[in-house]
Amino acid sequence: MTPTAGSAADGRKQIYRGRVVTLNLETVTLPNGATIELEVIRHQGAAAAVPLTDDGNVLLISQYRHAAGGYIYEIPAGKIDPGEEPIACAAREVEEEIGRRASSIAPMLSFYTTPGFTDEVIHLFLATGLTPGTQSLEHDEVLEVVEMPLEQAMRHIADGTIRDAKTIIGLQSAYLARGPRRP
Amino acid sequence: MTPTAGSAADGRKQIYRGRVVTLNLETVTLPNGATIELEVIRHQGAAAAVPLTDDGNVLLISQYRHAAGGYIYEIPAGKIDPGEEPIACAAREVEEEIGRRASSIAPMLSFYTTPGFTDEVIHLFLATGLTPGTQSLEHDEVLEVVEMPLEQAMRHIADGTIRDAKTIIGLQSAYLARGPRRP
């Protein structure tokens, strides 16, 4: 049999294909034998980095996010371009968003942001050895760079000021890797 | 002027309304004056809990997730029902997914899962004082309960076995709150 409409062959019906997300209805047979239809947001993946200075400060951005209703604190991050390695994407976003070059970009973790409805993976890195670079924002990026001690950022997780998942994971991971605060 | 087609009045054009997600194209004027159109996934929000035993073990689920391509480790979590309080949702999911009742459900954090394209917020709790309850799975939930020491779960974050964002945040937060491992 020859597949006809494309989507029928693999149980995927494309509802919308956009700039950032693709929404499919996908027919899936689960390991328990049940066949269900799932709404799945297909995403190309992203990379993010925790920029940590030699003094133990982190460089965050306070970015306007429409979906979050205002400005939120984040680490630099962005979508992976076609063919781009995650580590190259992370280094690029550090320079574009906070205007620093990192002499070291070390892999930390990769994780699913919200696997109930999307395949988006974020690859997380630690960026150190920071030197001045050139900030270069897109027309739809509205943000300010904010530098603070890692310990202060940890307190801002606890008090609810920092409430972006990748940023919380990145800061907690950096803090746990470094051990208790240094003198 | 009278709004005509509904969506025009508030700059929202609904592309799809599903069981889990609603996809809109939303016209937004940013603080820098630029007007852009964003793909926004509107979501009702979710609650999750880290179930921690008196012995310092966590109860995770190994759940089949189509979007993640197989089984992944997660903490119990689920969508908030209309009118439901997040804390009630978390307690409900702990009983339904792992078959335990929690005598204490304490708020930990709330966070945006991936604010570049969705308003989904997950409210995270710590569930302790666990006693036997009744597991009750939906037909589309395929999972097994896995108990392990919190320290082992932390190692599984580092080695890439645990790769779900809410689960990483929950485990790291529980570990940081409890302090270094006890004897």
Boltz contact constraints between the chains, C-beta under 6 A:
constraints:
  - contact:
      token1: [A, 15]
      token2: [B, 16]
      max_distance: 6.0
  - contact:
      token1: [A, 16]
      token2: [B, 15]
      max_distance: 6.0
  - contact:
      token1: [A, 18]
      token2: [B, 39]
      max_distance: 6.0
  - contact:
      token1: [A, 20]
      token2: [B, 39]
      max_distance: 6.0
  - contact:
      token1: [A, 20]
      token2: [B, 117]
      max_distance: 6.0
  - contact:
      token1: [A, 21]
      token2: [B, 39]
      max_distance: 6.0
  - contact:
      token1: [A, 21]
      token2: [B, 117]
      max_distance: 6.0
  - contact:
      token1: [A, 23]
      token2: [B, 23]
      max_distance: 6.0
  - contact:
      token1: [A, 28]
      token2: [B, 66]
      max_distance: 6.0
  - contact:
      token1: [A, 30]
      token2: [B, 142]
      max_distance: 6.0
  - contact:
      token1: [A, 31]
      token2: [B, 64]
      max_distance: 6.0
  - contact:
      token1: [A, 31]
      token2: [B, 142]
      max_distance: 6.0
  - contact:
      token1: [A, 32]
      token2: [B, 142]
      max_distance: 6.0
  - contact:
      token1: [A, 34]
      token2: [B, 139]
      max_distance: 6.0
  - contact:
      token1: [A, 36]
      token2: [B, 140]
      max_distance: 6.0
  - contact:
      token1: [A, 38]
      token2: [B, 66]
      max_distance: 6.0
  - contact:
      token1: [A, 39]
      token2: [B, 18]
      max_distance: 6.0
  - contact:
      token1: [A, 39]
      token2: [B, 20]
      max_distance: 6.0
  - contact:
      token1: [A, 39]
      token2: [B, 21]
      max_distance: 6.0
  - contact:
      token1: [A, 40]
      token2: [B, 67]
      max_distance: 6.0
  - contact:
      token1: [A, 64]
      token2: [B, 31]
      max_distance: 6.0
  - contact:
      token1: [A, 65]
      token2: [B, 115]
      max_distance: 6.0
  - contact:
      token1: [A, 66]
      token2: [B, 28]
      max_distance: 6.0
  - contact:
      token1: [A, 66]
      token2: [B, 38]
      max_distance: 6.0
  - contact:
      token1: [A, 67]
      token2: [B, 40]
      max_distance: 6.0
  - contact:
      token1: [A, 67]
      token2: [B, 115]
      max_distance: 6.0
  - contact:
      token1: [A, 67]
      token2: [B, 118]
      max_distance: 6.0
  - contact:
      token1: [A, 67]
      token2: [B, 119]
      max_distance: 6.0
  - contact:
      token1: [A, 68]
      token2: [B, 112]
      max_distance: 6.0
  - contact:
      token1: [A, 68]
      token2: [B, 115]
      max_distance: 6.0
  - contact:
      token1: [A, 111]
      token2: [B, 163]
      max_distance: 6.0
  - contact:
      token1: [A, 111]
      token2: [B, 165]
      max_distance: 6.0
  - contact:
      token1: [A, 111]
      token2: [B, 168]
      max_distance: 6.0
  - contact:
      token1: [A, 112]
      token2: [B, 68]
      max_distance: 6.0
  - contact:
      token1: [A, 112]
      token2: [B, 164]
      max_distance: 6.0
  - contact:
      token1: [A, 113]
      token2: [B, 113]
      max_distance: 6.0
  - contact:
      token1: [A, 113]
      token2: [B, 114]
      max_distance: 6.0
  - contact:
      token1: [A, 113]
      token2: [B, 165]
      max_distance: 6.0
  - contact:
      token1: [A, 114]
      token2: [B, 113]
      max_distance: 6.0
  - contact:
      token1: [A, 115]
      token2: [B, 65]
      max_distance: 6.0
  - contact:
      token1: [A, 115]
      token2: [B, 67]
      max_distance: 6.0
  - contact:
      token1: [A, 115]
      token2: [B, 68]
      max_distance: 6.0
  - contact:
      token1: [A, 115]
      token2: [B, 164]
      max_distance: 6.0
  - contact:
      token1: [A, 117]
      token2: [B, 20]
      max_distance: 6.0
  - contact:
      token1: [A, 117]
      token2: [B, 21]
      max_distance: 6.0
  - contact:
      token1: [A, 118]
      token2: [B, 67]
      max_distance: 6.0
  - contact:
      token1: [A, 119]
      token2: [B, 67]
      max_distance: 6.0
  - contact:
      token1: [A, 139]
      token2: [B, 34]
      max_distance: 6.0
  - contact:
      token1: [A, 140]
      token2: [B, 36]
      max_distance: 6.0
  - contact:
      token1: [A, 142]
      token2: [B, 30]
      max_distance: 6.0
  - contact:
      token1: [A, 142]
      token2: [B, 31]
      max_distance: 6.0
  - contact:
      token1: [A, 142]
      token2: [B, 32]
      max_distance: 6.0
  - contact:
      token1: [A, 163]
      token2: [B, 111]
      max_distance: 6.0
  - contact:
      token1: [A, 164]
      token2: [B, 112]
      max_distance: 6.0
  - contact:
      token1: [A, 164]
      token2: [B, 115]
      max_distance: 6.0
  - contact:
      token1: [A, 165]
      token2: [B, 111]
      max_distance: 6.0
  - contact:
      token1: [A, 165]
      token2: [B, 113]
      max_distance: 6.0
  - contact:
      token1: [A, 165]
      token2: [B, 165]
      max_distance: 6.0
  - contact:
      token1: [A, 168]
      token2: [B, 111]
      max_distance: 6.0
  - contact:
      token1: [A, 168]
      token2: [B, 169]
      max_distance: 6.0
  - contact:
      token1: [A, 169]
      token2: [B, 168]
      max_distance: 6.0
  - contact:
      token1: [A, 169]
      token2: [B, 169]
      max_distance: 6.0
  - contact:
      token1: [A, 172]
      token2: [B, 172]
      max_distance: 6.0
